[in-house]
């Protein structure tokens, strides 16, 4: 694609390497929305003799317009660039939301007949099950009117003290079913709205999704127990839930169907992981406040590679504890070296 009028290329990133020589093995990391060009592991892996391409698709900072088929093409540009530099082994690093994205890329590359260069190894690092899965697990089912951020059904409000925490099993079951139902309602609306717009000669529209910090596990540590502290990535989940920030807060109808819809999205890790035969590693931090033990085990169980490994390590989602990033880099280095990298 051509450069934008103001000068930027559609895809961009930073190449980290130990010297002017091209390493035989290199990592590539990308995300649906977040800038991964300065990924926190880049310097650590370069210091251990690897290359690291922190790669951004055209949707960096532009999540509301994300389409998976375009993002897959953009990741292919990055992998192809690594091959053109002389990199022999490419490691797809799927970190956080990028776990399902890189799994989707590899799954499609294996079917592309060479149009998309496949990776040689796959790593899931503190990765979510997929965009529809994590949004649905976090979405507030007490919203009664999608146009009103203050609308509320008290019987489904996790922040109403009458409901907990702790949350009893009946409430948990009803709450989870209502979260799924809200996702499906938005999907149904998005499809109908697209039809309505197209019939009037319009292409799409942007709409808000309110209150997206409402996973019961944020405040009830007995659910899916781990070493995590109380709260979420944004701190106080009730405060975050009432605010304007968070992923998935704005979306076009097409983007909702491509990225967030349980019914339609291909941004879910499980079906893609089952198709990846290349050696696969899952690394999960035990104190992660947004990814829980059941999520990690579900990802590992979905891995289709005969050579698959799961490692549970100390630390939070971003490995901010002293020494945690070094330890993670050492673990990954040992695993890659054992497989010829």
Helices and strands as residue ranges (DSSP letters): E 12-16, E 25-29, H 42-47, E 51-56, G 63-65, H 68-85, E 89-95, H 98-109, E 121-125, H 131-138, G 154-156, G 161-163, H 169-199, E 206-208, G 216-218, H 237-241, E 250-252, H 253-255, I 256-260, H 269-273, E 280-285, H 293-302, E 308-313, H 324-337
